[in-house]
């Protein structure tokens, strides 16, 4: 049966953090952040143990709500008030979102509208999307691309466990999916969209989206009343969950398969209870292989466009194929500037620490993957080098403006 929405046990977590050592005594700044639940546990670990500049909160709302909160500077979506300083999102910004933001808050800002300056979107780190499962008698699962395409399209050839794993029962495969807009859903959708049309005798058409129902709508067959008693367009055998924590909790029950961040104690590196795909495990080396050939924007014109900073998905031929980046969205300009002791300075410091390697131990501990060197170099040059046109807090560009 389709579950009721599973609420996250923690919607918003406020964690005190120590000040990063700086010259002089800088006061701690409150930094409001939130968004994607994929990196939430790691970010909260950093906020609690540092090095970190400022006192941060992170509301795990999902990527869609996080982007909305930042783009409209609506902290109420995070259950608080004031300025939204920086957000995490596995979903990439769209051209429409960037255009609307620029019209309201950047170059197109009128004298009656706050001018926040340029929108910045950069990848924070790379990640696989895991396919964890629980099925009695199945201790290891190696799925082919075709089997995954069939499972997520509710194809008659892959609705039951014994159709995808030898020796399994004939129990229905209960796909656990995110009910809210989710960047993890979007990362999965990029793989399904790129891979599934070519692997089946009759291709399955999936849509790139952070809304799961939108992703699968064009791939699902016409469901009977018995298959979809709720008439919501999703098979009743599938299970709705809210947030990464909700998916993780739902996977405690038998016969289920979901998609999830690697940071939920389900991946120990040996493939136990996490599916391999075409023989490849979601290891750091495999994700590096998949992403290293994707080049960052190199020219000034290309770097000016925040849409160019999320690595475009490429279907790999010899690596784990469900991968992507989780991203940071922040402003170039902050009303208090970006020096030590300011919220803008804290946001810039956070990006700098991710880029420099100060947080590498956290990435490894939480099963995430450091960006390839070419991406870190491009981010350093564009956003963290003093005097660069895109530098966060550039005093010439940001004179008199900022969120």
N, C-alpha and C positions, 0 to 999 in steps of 0.2 A: 504494500500500500504506500502511496505517496505521503510523506510525513508532513506535519505542519512545519512552518519555518523554525529552524533551530537557532535560537538567539545566542550570540556570542556571550561568553561569560564575562568578558570585559569589553565594553564599548570604548571607553576612554581611560587611558592610564596616564597618570601624572607621576613622573618619577624625578626626584631631586638629583641633580648632577653637580659634580665639582667643577670649579672654574679651571679652564686651561691656563697654565702658567704664562703670564704676559708681563712685559715691563710695566711697572707701576701697578697700582691697585685699581682694578676694573670691577665695577659692580656687576653682579649677575643679572642677566636680562631674561625675562620670560619669553620663550619662543613657542609659538603656537603652530603645531604641525599635525598631520594626520593623513588618511587616505588608505593606500593599499595595505591589505593584511598580510600579503606575502612576506614583506620584510619587517613586519611589526615587532616580532620577538627580538630580532637582532638589533633593531634601532633602540628598543627599550633597554636592551643589555648595554649598549653603548652609552645611552643617557644615564644609566645607573652607575657605570664604572669608568667611563671616559677613555681617553681625554675628550672633554667636551666643554665648549664655551657656552655658558648660559644655563638656564633651567628650562627644560623642554617638557612639553606634553605631546602625546601622539594619540589621536583618536582613530582607531581602526574601523573605518567606515566602508571600505572598498574604494577602488580607484575612481569610479565614476563620481561618487559623492565628494571624494577628496579634490578632484579637479574642479568640480563645481564650486566648492568652498573657496579655493584659491582664485579662480577666475572672476568670482563675484565678490571676493573678500568678505565672505559670509561665515564668520566664526560660529554662528548659531548651529550650523550643520555639524560642528564638532562638540556641541553642547557647552560652548563658552562664548565669550564676547571679545571684541577688540580686533586686532589685525591678524590675518592668516599669513604667516611669514614664509612657509615652505611646505610642500606636500610631496608624498611619495605616490607614484602611480605606475602600475605595470601597463596600463593603457596609454597609448601614445596620443598626444594632442591631435586634433583634427584641424584641417585648414579652416573650417567654419569657426571653430573655437578661437583660433589665433586671430582671424579677421575680426570677429566680434570684440575680442579683448582690445585689439589695437584701436578699433573705432571708439571704444568707450574710455580706455584708460591709457593709451599710449600716444602715438602720433596724431590720432584723430580726436584726442580729448578736447572738449570745449572748455571754455572758461568756467563753466558751472559744474564740470566733472573733475574728480580727482585725477591727476596725472601720475600714474605709477611707474611710467617708463617701460623699458623693453621687457618682454616675457622671455625667460630662460628655461629651456628644457634640456637636460643632459642625462645620459645613462649613469646610474650609480654603480651597478655591478650586473653580471650575467647570472642566469639561473636556469636550471631545468624545470620543467613541470612534471612532477611524478604522477604515475598511475598506480596508487596504492590499492590493495584489494584485500578482501577477506572471504575465503571460500574453504569450507571444511575439506581437508584432504589435499588441498593445493598449497604446496609450500614454495613453489617457484613457478613463475609464469613468464613465458617469452611470447609476446604477441607480434604478429606481423603487421605491417602497415595496413594491409587489406583487412585483417581482423579488427583493428581499431576503427577503421572507416565503417565497417559493418556494425560494430557495437554501437557507435554513436549515431548511426542512422536507423537504429532499430530494425536492421535487416533480418529477414527470417532465418538467414544462415548463421546468425551470431546473437541470438536472444537468450540462449541458455548456456550455462557454464560448460556442459559436456561438448558443446560445439567449438569451444576455443581452448580447452585443456583436457588432455587425455586422462581418463580416470575420474573426472569430476562428476558431480551429480547433474541431474537435468534441471536444477533450480534456475529460475530466471535470473539474468544478470541485472542487478539493481544499480543503475548508474547514479552516483551521487553528484549533484551539480549545484552550482552557486545560483541562488535565486535573485540576488541583487547584482547590479552592474559590477563586474569584477575584471581586473587586469589579468588575473590568472586565467580566466575564461578566454580573454582576448589572445593570450599567448597560445593556448590550446587551439583556438580557432584559426590562427595563422598556419599552423601545421595541417589541420584538417582541410582548409581551403586549398593549400598548395599540393597536398598529397593525394587526396581521395578521388579526384576526377579521373586519374590515370590508372588506378590500381584495380578497379572493379570492371567486370564485363559491361555493366551499365554504371557509369560514373555517378558518384554522389556529390552534390553541390552544396558545400558549406559556405557560410558567410562570415567574413571577419567582423567581429563585434565583441563588445564586453558584456553583452546580454545573451545568456545561454539560449533562450528560446529563439532569438533571432539567428544565432549561429546554426541551429539544427533545423529550423523551420523548412528550408528548401530541400533538406536531405531526408526527412522523415517520410514514410509512406502515409497514405490516408488511413488514419487510425479509426478502428471500429469503436462503437459505444462501449464494448467490453474492455477494450484496451485503454480508453480514455474517458472514463465515466464522468470525470470533472469537466470535460470538454474545454481543457485549457491548452490543448495542442501538444502536450507532453505525455508520454506513456505513463500509466498509473504505476507501473512496476518501478519507475525511477523515483529518486528521493531528492527533495529540495532541502538545501541547507544554507545557512547564512554565515558568511565569513569563513576564513580558513579553519578557525576553531570549530565551527559547525560541521564542516566537511570531515574534519578529523574525528569528531565525536560520532558522526553517523557511520563511519567506517568500522566502528566497534561491533556492529551487527553483521551476521553472516550473509553471504551471497552478494556482497557489494563491491563495486569498483568505482573509484572517483579520480579526480585530478586535484593536485595539491602542491603547495610550496614544499621544498625539501626541508624546511625548518619546523617540522612538527613531530620529531622523534619517530619518523617512519622509515627513514633511510639510513642504514648503517654502513653502506658501501658494499654489502654482499648480495644485494638484490632480494633479500628476504622480505616478503610481503609488498614488494614494489616490482611492477612488471618491467622487464627488459623489452626493448623494441628492436626487432630484427637482429637480436643478439647483442645489442649495445645497452649498457647500463648508463644511468644518468650521472656519470662521474664528472669531476671537474675537468679532467683531460679531454673527455669527449665533448663537453660544452665549449672548451677552448678551441678545439679543432673545428667545431661548427661555426664559430663566430669570428675567428681570426682573419678570415679572408674578406670580411666586410669592411670596407674602408670608411673612415670618418670624413666629414666635409673638410676640404682643404683650402678652398679659396675664401676670400673675405665675403664675397657675395653669398656663397653657399652657407657659410657659418652664421650669417645674419638671420637665416631662416630657422626658427626652432624646430620645424618639422624635419629638418635634415639630421638632427642629432640622435634620433632613435634608429639603431641599426636595422636596416630592412631585412625581413626574414628571407633566408635562402634555404631551401630544402637540401640537407646534406645527403651524401651518398654513403658515407662511411663514419657516421657518428650518431649519437642519440639525437633524434630529430625534433623533440618538443622542447624548445628553449627560447630564450629572449632576454631582454633586460628589464629590470625595474628601474624607474627613472625618478629624478628629482625635478620638480617644477618650482621655480623661485623667481624673484624679480632681480633685474640688474640694479635697481635703485630702491633704497629704503630711506624713509624720512629722517631717521637718525644717523644716516651714513652707514658705513661698513667697517668702522674702526673697532678696536677692542672695547668691549663693554656695551656694544649695541646689539640689537636683535639682528640687524643686517650683517654685522661682523660675525655673529654666531652662526648664521646660515652659511656664510662664505667659508668659515673655518671648518664647518662640517663637511662641505664639499671638498675642501682642500685636504682634509684628513683621509677621506675615502680615496682621493686621487694619489696622495703621496705614499700610501701604504701603511699609515698609522692604524688603520682598522683591519688590516689583512688577517690578523688572528681571529677577529670576530667573524669575518667572512668564512674562514675555514671551519670554525667551530659551529657555524650555523648552516653548513653545506652549500654555501654560495660560492660564486666564482669571480675572481678579480677580472676586471676588464683587460683586454690585450693592451700591450704597451702603446700601440699606435693610437688607440682611443684616449688613453690617459694623457698622452702627449698633446693631443689636439685640445682636450679640455683645459689642460694647464695653459697652453698658449692663448686660447681664446678668452677664458673667463677668470683666470687666476694670476695672470702676468700683469704687473703694474704698468699702467699706461696703455694697455691694449684697448681697442675701441669697445669691446664687449666686457671688459673687466667688471666684475660685480663691485659696485661702489665707486666706479670711475668718477672722480670729483668734478670733472668737466662735463661729462654726459649727464650726471645726476644732480647737477646744481639746482637746488630749489624744488626737486620733485622726489617722489618715492612713496611706496605704500606704507 
